[in-house]
Amino acid sequence: MTVSLYAWVGALSALFASVFLGNVAKKRLLLVLTVVLLISNIMAATVNTYSMLLSARVLGALAHGAFWAMIGATAVAIVPARYIGAATSIVFGGVSAASVFGVPVSNYIGIHFGWRQAFWLMAALSVIAFVGISVLVPQITSKSALGLDALKGVLKSSTLWKIYSATLLAVTAHFAAFTYIEPWLHTQSLLSTAFIPAVLFVYGIAGLAGNFLTGVLIDKYLKLTVSLSVLLICAVLLFLGLSGASLSAALIFISMIVWGVAVSGIFVGFQTWVLRMAEDKAFPASAIYVSFFNTAIGIGASVGAWMVSAFSMPLLYIVAGTAIGLSVLLVAVIPATLTAKQSPLEKSYESN
């Protein structure tokens, strides 16, 4: 419930941010949103009821959705247009790093010290993020079209709709499967329970490596990178779903490495594609992408829960693999570049 609710609220927050927060100085907005995340984590660490925990998560999701909606467009505003993919991969490097350290560390803290301490850790990390943004992020604003008219312009783009649709299908399938990766690992008779945190850690490391690999390739080979990433995850999920409960530890580790590397190509690839096609509407286009992404997380978690309870975990992985494989059909019809003359994403610096 907390995962799905967080995703739904984040999706709505991203859309509202593109309409109502577009004119706010980007660095200032990042700092304010980080403070809101800090407050939500402190609330979560100190609540006494489940309803208050949900309220804290909603507050965090409001900030997270807006934060995510703007970071892609803000990052590419400080680099030349030819480095959009590299800039996006650096931003999403934070997501991969969180996957590497967040899941195993929070699980360890929750098991050995209690779940409240995990939220206290996130509060401390929010403080570190605030200091980092204050010191390292320049005063910058993107010359992206803003407001409802810009949002309507994005929604009229058939190319962007194809990217959003492919994102929705691929990310829903990924999270339907990944939400239940730990329970699936527990079903494997040849894998010691003690190795499960290591498997998740290896997945995160692979995601981090895939992030940087994607950054190297994506500006020149965007469509190929996304297509291969989709097909690799399709193959892994079908393999896991069809292999039963007796996979060797080696095959499990290899599968998780391939999955981790490939998912970076999807996350970074679709975001880069949106920014490349959005031209002067980078902020609203990115906000809609984030809304679709968060919606996909919520749908994926819900569909995964339903399939596991109504059918079986192997069938979940087979269906998820098939669904993500079908998304390559949408990828195939998306142009790799603008057919008309491409307008570079401009940048401007605010006066300090």
C-alpha positions as a Markdown table, in Angstrom:
| # | Residue | x | y | z |
|---|---|---|---|---|
| 1 | Met | 0.0 | 0.0 | 0.0 |
| 2 | Thr | 2.8 | 2.5 | 0.9 |
| 3 | Val | 4.6 | 1.7 | -2.4 |
| 4 | Ser | 1.5 | 2.1 | -4.6 |
| 5 | Leu | 0.2 | 5.2 | -2.8 |
| 6 | Tyr | 3.7 | 6.8 | -3.0 |
| 7 | Ala | 3.8 | 6.2 | -6.7 |
| 8 | Trp | 0.3 | 7.5 | -7.4 |
| 9 | Val | 0.9 | 10.7 | -5.5 |
| 10 | Gly | 4.3 | 11.2 | -7.1 |
| 11 | Ala | 2.7 | 10.9 | -10.5 |
| 12 | Leu | 0.1 | 13.7 | -9.8 |
| 13 | Ser | 2.8 | 15.8 | -8.1 |
| 14 | Ala | 5.0 | 15.7 | -11.3 |
| 15 | Leu | 2.1 | 17.1 | -13.4 |
| 16 | Phe | 1.2 | 19.8 | -11.0 |
| 17 | Ala | 4.9 | 20.8 | -10.7 |
| 18 | Ser | 5.1 | 21.4 | -14.5 |
| 19 | Val | 2.2 | 23.8 | -14.4 |
| 20 | Phe | 2.6 | 25.6 | -11.1 |
| 21 | Leu | 6.3 | 25.5 | -10.2 |
| 22 | Gly | 7.9 | 26.0 | -13.6 |
| 23 | Asn | 8.8 | 29.6 | -13.0 |
| 24 | Val | 10.4 | 29.0 | -9.6 |
| 25 | Ala | 14.2 | 29.2 | -9.7 |
| 26 | Lys | 15.4 | 25.6 | -10.1 |
| 27 | Lys | 18.1 | 25.5 | -7.4 |
| 28 | Arg | 15.8 | 27.2 | -4.9 |
| 29 | Leu | 13.0 | 24.7 | -5.7 |
| 30 | Leu | 15.4 | 21.7 | -5.4 |
| 31 | Leu | 16.3 | 23.0 | -1.9 |
| 32 | Val | 12.7 | 23.5 | -0.8 |
| 33 | Leu | 11.7 | 20.0 | -2.0 |
| 34 | Thr | 14.7 | 18.4 | -0.2 |
| 35 | Val | 13.5 | 20.1 | 3.0 |
| 36 | Val | 10.0 | 18.6 | 2.5 |
| 37 | Leu | 11.6 | 15.2 | 2.0 |
| 38 | Leu | 13.5 | 15.7 | 5.2 |
| 39 | Ile | 10.3 | 16.6 | 7.1 |
| 40 | Ser | 8.5 | 13.6 | 5.6 |
| 41 | Asn | 11.2 | 11.2 | 6.7 |
| 42 | Ile | 11.3 | 12.6 | 10.2 |
| 43 | Met | 7.5 | 12.3 | 10.4 |
| 44 | Ala | 7.7 | 8.7 | 9.2 |
| 45 | Ala | 10.4 | 7.9 | 11.8 |
| 46 | Thr | 8.3 | 9.3 | 14.7 |
| 47 | Val | 4.7 | 8.4 | 13.9 |
| 48 | Asn | 2.6 | 6.1 | 16.1 |
| 49 | Thr | -0.2 | 5.1 | 13.7 |
| 50 | Tyr | -0.4 | 3.6 | 10.2 |
| 51 | Ser | -2.5 | 6.5 | 9.0 |
| 52 | Met | 0.1 | 9.0 | 10.1 |
| 53 | Leu | 2.8 | 6.9 | 8.3 |
| 54 | Leu | 0.7 | 7.1 | 5.1 |
| 55 | Ser | 0.4 | 10.8 | 5.6 |
| 56 | Ala | 4.2 | 11.1 | 5.9 |
| 57 | Arg | 4.6 | 9.1 | 2.8 |
| 58 | Val | 2.2 | 11.2 | 0.9 |
| 59 | Leu | 4.1 | 14.3 | 1.9 |
| 60 | Gly | 7.3 | 12.7 | 0.7 |
| 61 | Ala | 5.7 | 11.6 | -2.6 |
| 62 | Leu | 4.6 | 15.2 | -3.3 |
| 63 | Ala | 8.1 | 16.4 | -3.0 |
| 64 | His | 9.6 | 13.4 | -4.8 |
| 65 | Gly | 7.3 | 13.7 | -7.8 |
| 66 | Ala | 8.1 | 17.4 | -8.3 |
| 67 | Phe | 11.8 | 16.8 | -7.7 |
| 68 | Trp | 12.0 | 14.1 | -10.3 |
| 69 | Ala | 9.9 | 16.0 | -12.8 |
| 70 | Met | 12.5 | 18.8 | -12.9 |
| 71 | Ile | 15.9 | 17.1 | -12.4 |
| 72 | Gly | 16.2 | 15.7 | -15.9 |
| 73 | Ala | 15.3 | 19.0 | -17.6 |
| 74 | Thr | 17.5 | 20.9 | -15.2 |
| 75 | Ala | 20.5 | 18.6 | -15.7 |
| 76 | Val | 20.4 | 18.9 | -19.5 |
| 77 | Ala | 20.1 | 22.7 | -19.2 |
| 78 | Ile | 23.7 | 22.9 | -18.0 |
| 79 | Val | 25.2 | 20.8 | -20.8 |
| 80 | Pro | 25.4 | 21.1 | -24.6 |
| 81 | Ala | 22.5 | 19.4 | -26.4 |
| 82 | Arg | 24.8 | 16.6 | -27.7 |
| 83 | Tyr | 25.4 | 15.5 | -24.1 |
| 84 | Ile | 21.7 | 15.0 | -23.1 |
| 85 | Gly | 22.1 | 11.3 | -22.8 |
| 86 | Ala | 25.2 | 11.5 | -20.7 |
| 87 | Ala | 23.7 | 14.1 | -18.4 |
| 88 | Thr | 20.6 | 12.0 | -18.0 |
| 89 | Ser | 22.7 | 8.9 | -17.1 |
| 90 | Ile | 24.5 | 10.9 | -14.4 |
| 91 | Val | 21.2 | 11.9 | -12.9 |
| 92 | Phe | 19.9 | 8.4 | -12.9 |
| 93 | Gly | 23.2 | 7.2 | -11.5 |
| 94 | Gly | 21.7 | 8.4 | -8.2 |
| 95 | Val | 18.8 | 6.0 | -8.7 |
| 96 | Ser | 21.2 | 3.1 | -9.4 |
| 97 | Ala | 23.3 | 4.1 | -6.4 |
| 98 | Ala | 20.2 | 4.1 | -4.2 |
| 99 | Ser | 19.3 | 0.6 | -5.5 |
| 100 | Val | 22.8 | -0.5 | -4.6 |
| 101 | Phe | 22.9 | 0.8 | -1.1 |
| 102 | Gly | 19.3 | 1.7 | -0.2 |
| 103 | Val | 17.6 | -1.7 | -0.3 |
| 104 | Pro | 20.3 | -3.8 | 1.5 |
| 105 | Val | 21.2 | -1.1 | 4.0 |
| 106 | Ser | 17.5 | -0.3 | 4.8 |
| 107 | Asn | 16.7 | -4.0 | 5.1 |
| 108 | Tyr | 19.7 | -4.5 | 7.4 |
| 109 | Ile | 18.8 | -1.5 | 9.6 |
| 110 | Gly | 15.2 | -2.5 | 9.7 |
| 111 | Ile | 16.0 | -6.1 | 10.8 |
| 112 | His | 18.7 | -5.3 | 13.3 |
| 113 | Phe | 17.7 | -1.8 | 14.6 |
| 114 | Gly | 14.0 | -1.3 | 13.6 |
| 115 | Trp | 12.3 | 0.3 | 10.7 |
| 116 | Arg | 12.2 | 3.8 | 12.3 |
| 117 | Gln | 16.0 | 4.0 | 12.2 |
| 118 | Ala | 15.8 | 3.4 | 8.4 |
| 119 | Phe | 13.7 | 6.6 | 8.1 |
| 120 | Trp | 16.2 | 8.4 | 10.4 |
| 121 | Leu | 18.9 | 7.4 | 8.0 |
| 122 | Met | 16.9 | 8.8 | 5.0 |
| 123 | Ala | 16.4 | 12.0 | 7.0 |
| 124 | Ala | 20.2 | 12.3 | 7.5 |
| 125 | Leu | 20.8 | 11.7 | 3.8 |
| 126 | Ser | 18.3 | 14.5 | 3.0 |
| 127 | Val | 20.4 | 16.9 | 5.0 |
| 128 | Ile | 23.5 | 15.8 | 3.1 |
| 129 | Ala | 21.6 | 16.2 | -0.2 |
| 130 | Phe | 20.6 | 19.7 | 0.9 |
| 131 | Val | 24.2 | 20.7 | 1.6 |
| 132 | Gly | 25.3 | 19.1 | -1.7 |
| 133 | Ile | 22.7 | 21.0 | -3.8 |
| 134 | Ser | 23.6 | 24.3 | -2.0 |
| 135 | Val | 27.3 | 23.9 | -2.8 |
| 136 | Leu | 27.4 | 22.1 | -6.1 |
| 137 | Val | 24.4 | 23.0 | -8.2 |
| 138 | Pro | 24.7 | 26.3 | -10.1 |
| 139 | Gln | 22.0 | 28.9 | -10.2 |
| 140 | Ile | 20.3 | 27.9 | -13.4 |
| 141 | Thr | 16.9 | 28.0 | -15.1 |
| 142 | Ser | 15.9 | 26.2 | -18.3 |
| 143 | Lys | 14.3 | 28.2 | -21.1 |
| 144 | Ser | 11.6 | 25.6 | -21.4 |
| 145 | Ala | 8.0 | 26.5 | -22.2 |
| 146 | Leu | 5.9 | 26.5 | -19.1 |
| 147 | Gly | 2.3 | 26.3 | -17.9 |
| 148 | Leu | -0.8 | 24.8 | -19.2 |
| 149 | Asp | -0.2 | 25.8 | -22.9 |
| 150 | Ala | 3.1 | 24.0 | -22.8 |
| 151 | Leu | 1.6 | 21.0 | -21.2 |
| 152 | Lys | -1.1 | 20.9 | -23.9 |
| 153 | Gly | 1.6 | 21.2 | -26.6 |
| 154 | Val | 3.4 | 18.2 | -25.2 |
| 155 | Leu | 0.2 | 16.1 | -25.1 |
| 156 | Lys | -0.4 | 16.9 | -28.8 |
| 157 | Ser | 2.9 | 15.2 | -29.8 |
| 158 | Ser | 2.3 | 11.7 | -31.2 |
| 159 | Thr | 6.0 | 10.9 | -30.9 |
| 160 | Leu | 6.0 | 11.7 | -27.2 |
| 161 | Trp | 2.8 | 9.7 | -26.7 |
| 162 | Lys | 4.6 | 6.7 | -28.2 |
| 163 | Ile | 7.5 | 7.1 | -25.8 |
| 164 | Tyr | 5.1 | 7.5 | -22.8 |
| 165 | Ser | 3.2 | 4.4 | -23.9 |
| 166 | Ala | 6.3 | 2.3 | -24.2 |
| 167 | Thr | 7.5 | 3.6 | -20.8 |
| 168 | Leu | 4.2 | 2.7 | -19.2 |
| 169 | Leu | 4.3 | -0.9 | -20.6 |
| 170 | Ala | 7.9 | -1.6 | -20.0 |
| 171 | Val | 8.2 | 0.0 | -16.5 |
| 172 | Thr | 4.9 | -1.6 | -15.4 |
| 173 | Ala | 6.2 | -5.0 | -16.4 |
| 174 | His | 9.6 | -4.4 | -14.7 |
| 175 | Phe | 8.1 | -3.3 | -11.4 |
| 176 | Ala | 5.5 | -6.1 | -11.4 |
| 177 | Ala | 8.4 | -8.5 | -11.5 |
| 178 | Phe | 11.0 | -6.6 | -9.4 |
| 179 | Thr | 8.6 | -5.9 | -6.6 |
| 180 | Tyr | 8.5 | -9.6 | -5.9 |
| 181 | Ile | 12.1 | -10.4 | -6.6 |
| 182 | Glu | 12.9 | -11.1 | -2.9 |
| 183 | Pro | 10.0 | -13.5 | -2.4 |
| 184 | Trp | 11.0 | -15.2 | -5.7 |
| 185 | Leu | 14.5 | -15.6 | -4.5 |
| 186 | His | 13.1 | -17.3 | -1.3 |
| 187 | Thr | 11.5 | -19.9 | -3.6 |
| 188 | Gln | 14.8 | -21.0 | -5.0 |
| 189 | Ser | 15.9 | -24.2 | -3.2 |
| 190 | Leu | 19.5 | -24.1 | -4.3 |
| 191 | Leu | 20.0 | -20.5 | -3.1 |
| 192 | Ser | 20.8 | -20.0 | 0.6 |
| 193 | Thr | 18.7 | -17.3 | 2.3 |
| 194 | Ala | 21.9 | -15.8 | 3.5 |
| 195 | Phe | 22.9 | -15.0 | -0.1 |
| 196 | Ile | 19.7 | -13.0 | -0.9 |
| 197 | Pro | 21.0 | -9.6 | 0.2 |
| 198 | Ala | 24.1 | -10.3 | -1.9 |
| 199 | Val | 22.0 | -11.0 | -5.0 |
| 200 | Leu | 20.1 | -7.7 | -4.5 |
| 201 | Phe | 23.4 | -5.9 | -4.0 |
| 202 | Val | 24.8 | -7.4 | -7.2 |
| 203 | Tyr | 21.7 | -6.3 | -9.0 |
| 204 | Gly | 22.2 | -2.8 | -7.8 |
| 205 | Ile | 25.9 | -2.8 | -8.7 |
| 206 | Ala | 25.0 | -4.0 | -12.2 |
| 207 | Gly | 22.4 | -1.2 | -12.4 |
| 208 | Leu | 25.0 | 1.4 | -11.5 |
| 209 | Ala | 27.5 | -0.1 | -14.1 |
| 210 | Gly | 24.7 | -0.2 | -16.7 |
| 211 | Asn | 23.9 | 3.5 | -16.0 |
| 212 | Phe | 27.4 | 4.6 | -17.0 |
| 213 | Leu | 27.5 | 2.2 | -19.9 |
| 214 | Thr | 24.2 | 3.6 | -21.1 |
| 215 | Gly | 25.6 | 7.1 | -20.7 |
| 216 | Val | 28.5 | 6.2 | -23.1 |
| 217 | Leu | 26.3 | 4.7 | -25.8 |
| 218 | Ile | 23.0 | 6.5 | -25.7 |
| 219 | Asp | 23.8 | 9.8 | -27.4 |
| 220 | Lys | 24.9 | 7.9 | -30.5 |
| 221 | Tyr | 22.8 | 4.7 | -30.2 |
| 222 | Leu | 19.6 | 5.7 | -28.4 |
| 223 | Lys | 17.1 | 3.5 | -30.2 |
| 224 | Leu | 19.4 | 0.4 | -30.3 |
| 225 | Thr | 20.3 | 0.8 | -26.6 |
| 226 | Val | 16.6 | 0.9 | -25.5 |
| 227 | Ser | 15.6 | -2.0 | -27.9 |
| 228 | Leu | 18.4 | -4.3 | -26.6 |
| 229 | Ser | 17.7 | -3.4 | -23.0 |
| 230 | Val | 14.0 | -4.3 | -23.4 |
| 231 | Leu | 14.8 | -7.6 | -25.1 |
| 232 | Leu | 17.4 | -8.6 | -22.5 |
| 233 | Ile | 14.9 | -8.0 | -19.7 |
| 234 | Cys | 12.3 | -9.9 | -21.6 |
| 235 | Ala | 14.7 | -12.9 | -21.9 |
| 236 | Val | 15.7 | -12.8 | -18.2 |
| 237 | Leu | 12.1 | -12.6 | -17.0 |
| 238 | Leu | 10.9 | -15.4 | -19.2 |
| 239 | Phe | 13.9 | -17.5 | -18.1 |
| 240 | Leu | 13.2 | -16.9 | -14.5 |
| 241 | Gly | 9.5 | -17.7 | -14.9 |
| 242 | Leu | 10.1 | -20.9 | -16.8 |
| 243 | Ser | 13.0 | -22.3 | -14.9 |
| 244 | Gly | 11.2 | -23.6 | -11.8 |
| 245 | Ala | 12.6 | -23.4 | -8.2 |
| 246 | Ser | 15.9 | -25.1 | -8.7 |
| 247 | Leu | 18.1 | -22.5 | -10.5 |
| 248 | Ser | 21.8 | -22.6 | -9.5 |
| 249 | Ala | 23.2 | -19.6 | -7.6 |
| 250 | Ala | 25.4 | -18.9 | -10.5 |
| 251 | Leu | 22.5 | -18.6 | -13.0 |
| 252 | Ile | 20.6 | -16.4 | -10.5 |
| 253 | Phe | 23.5 | -14.0 | -10.2 |
| 254 | Ile | 24.0 | -13.9 | -13.9 |
| 255 | Ser | 20.3 | -13.2 | -14.5 |
| 256 | Met | 20.3 | -10.4 | -12.0 |
| 257 | Ile | 23.4 | -8.8 | -13.5 |
| 258 | Val | 21.9 | -8.8 | -17.0 |
| 259 | Trp | 18.6 | -7.5 | -15.6 |
| 260 | Gly | 20.4 | -4.7 | -13.6 |
| 261 | Val | 22.5 | -3.6 | -16.6 |
| 262 | Ala | 19.5 | -3.6 | -19.0 |
| 263 | Val | 17.1 | -1.8 | -16.8 |
| 264 | Ser | 19.4 | 1.2 | -16.8 |
| 265 | Gly | 19.0 | 1.3 | -20.6 |
| 266 | Ile | 15.2 | 1.6 | -20.2 |
| 267 | Phe | 15.2 | 4.2 | -17.4 |
| 268 | Val | 17.8 | 6.4 | -18.9 |
| 269 | Gly | 16.8 | 5.7 | -22.5 |
| 270 | Phe | 13.2 | 6.7 | -22.3 |
| 271 | Gln | 14.0 | 9.9 | -20.3 |
| 272 | Thr | 16.7 | 10.9 | -22.8 |
| 273 | Trp | 14.3 | 10.2 | -25.7 |
| 274 | Val | 11.7 | 12.5 | -24.1 |
| 275 | Leu | 14.2 | 15.3 | -23.6 |
| 276 | Arg | 15.5 | 14.9 | -27.2 |
| 277 | Met | 12.1 | 15.1 | -28.7 |
| 278 | Ala | 10.6 | 17.8 | -26.4 |
| 279 | Glu | 12.7 | 20.6 | -27.9 |
| 280 | Asp | 11.7 | 23.8 | -26.0 |
| 281 | Lys | 9.1 | 21.9 | -23.8 |
| 282 | Ala | 11.6 | 19.9 | -21.8 |
| 283 | Phe | 10.2 | 20.6 | -18.4 |
| 284 | Pro | 6.5 | 19.7 | -19.0 |
| 285 | Ala | 7.5 | 16.7 | -21.2 |
| 286 | Ser | 9.8 | 15.4 | -18.5 |
| 287 | Ala | 7.0 | 16.0 | -15.9 |
| 288 | Ile | 4.6 | 13.9 | -17.9 |
| 289 | Tyr | 7.2 | 11.2 | -18.3 |
| 290 | Val | 7.7 | 11.1 | -14.6 |
| 291 | Ser | 3.9 | 10.8 | -14.1 |
| 292 | Phe | 3.8 | 7.9 | -16.5 |
| 293 | Phe | 6.8 | 6.3 | -14.8 |
| 294 | Asn | 5.3 | 6.6 | -11.3 |
| 295 | Thr | 1.9 | 5.4 | -12.6 |
| 296 | Ala | 3.7 | 2.4 | -14.0 |
| 297 | Ile | 5.3 | 1.7 | -10.6 |
| 298 | Gly | 1.9 | 1.8 | -8.9 |
| 299 | Ile | 0.3 | -0.4 | -11.6 |
| 300 | Gly | 3.2 | -2.8 | -11.6 |
| 301 | Ala | 3.1 | -3.3 | -7.8 |
| 302 | Ser | -0.7 | -3.7 | -7.8 |
| 303 | Val | -0.7 | -6.1 | -10.8 |
| 304 | Gly | 2.2 | -8.1 | -9.3 |
| 305 | Ala | 0.3 | -8.5 | -6.0 |
| 306 | Trp | -2.8 | -9.6 | -7.7 |
| 307 | Met | -1.1 | -12.2 | -9.9 |
| 308 | Val | 0.9 | -13.6 | -7.0 |
| 309 | Ser | -2.2 | -14.0 | -4.9 |
| 310 | Ala | -4.5 | -15.3 | -7.7 |
| 311 | Phe | -2.1 | -17.3 | -9.8 |
| 312 | Ser | 1.6 | -17.9 | -9.1 |
| 313 | Met | 5.0 | -16.2 | -9.0 |
| 314 | Pro | 6.4 | -18.0 | -12.1 |
| 315 | Leu | 3.3 | -16.9 | -14.1 |
| 316 | Leu | 3.9 | -13.4 | -13.0 |
| 317 | Tyr | 7.4 | -13.4 | -14.4 |
| 318 | Ile | 6.2 | -15.0 | -17.7 |
| 319 | Val | 3.5 | -12.4 | -18.1 |
| 320 | Ala | 5.9 | -9.6 | -17.2 |
| 321 | Gly | 8.5 | -10.8 | -19.6 |
| 322 | Thr | 6.0 | -11.1 | -22.4 |
| 323 | Ala | 4.7 | -7.6 | -21.7 |
| 324 | Ile | 8.1 | -5.9 | -21.6 |
| 325 | Gly | 8.9 | -7.8 | -24.8 |
| 326 | Leu | 5.8 | -6.4 | -26.5 |
| 327 | Ser | 7.0 | -2.8 | -25.7 |
| 328 | Val | 9.8 | -3.2 | -28.3 |
| 329 | Leu | 7.0 | -3.0 | -30.9 |
| 330 | Leu | 6.3 | 0.6 | -29.6 |
| 331 | Val | 10.0 | 1.3 | -29.5 |
| 332 | Ala | 10.3 | 0.3 | -33.1 |
| 333 | Val | 7.9 | 3.0 | -34.3 |
| 334 | Ile | 9.5 | 5.9 | -32.3 |
| 335 | Pro | 11.8 | 8.0 | -34.4 |
| 336 | Ala | 15.4 | 8.2 | -33.0 |
| 337 | Thr | 15.7 | 11.9 | -33.8 |
| 338 | Leu | 13.4 | 14.8 | -34.8 |
| 339 | Thr | 12.5 | 14.8 | -38.4 |
| 340 | Ala | 12.4 | 18.6 | -38.5 |
| 341 | Lys | 15.4 | 20.8 | -37.6 |
| 342 | Gln | 16.1 | 20.1 | -34.0 |
| 343 | Ser | 16.1 | 23.0 | -31.6 |
| 344 | Pro | 18.8 | 22.7 | -29.0 |
| 345 | Leu | 17.9 | 22.9 | -25.4 |
| 346 | Glu | 19.0 | 26.3 | -24.4 |
| 347 | Lys | 20.4 | 27.3 | -21.1 |
| 348 | Ser | 20.6 | 30.5 | -19.2 |
| 349 | Tyr | 22.0 | 31.3 | -15.8 |
| 350 | Glu | 20.2 | 33.4 | -13.2 |
| 351 | Ser | 22.0 | 36.2 | -11.6 |
| 352 | Asn | 23.2 | 35.3 | -8.1 |
